[in-house]
Amino acid sequence: MSATAGMTETIRIRIEPEKKAALTRLYQSRGMHISQAVRDFLDDELEAMGNPLDRFDAIMASVDERLKAYDGPEPTIDDIVAYVEKVRSARVCDSVA
């Protein structure tokens, strides 16, 4: 089954031919098609619009799992902030790569 099998909608955008060619080459060098890059961008936008407390809950659940695994102490506010910043930095690095 192809990656686009479940997709039923099309979005058309207008872009200068030079930009399209440059972006096509860029994404091909990354092993992607420009359509996938646009879908990934739109997915990220939708995720960013989500409830921030849901993300916080997921982070805290991850912290709880790590604490259980390492039998560590309860995290302080500084620990939580440091962990959130670490996750945020990882996302920035992933989006740049």
Secondary structure as UniProt FT lines:
FT   TURN            3..6
FT   HELIX           17..29
FT   TURN            30..31
FT   HELIX           34..48
FT   HELIX           52..70
FT   HELIX           77..96
//
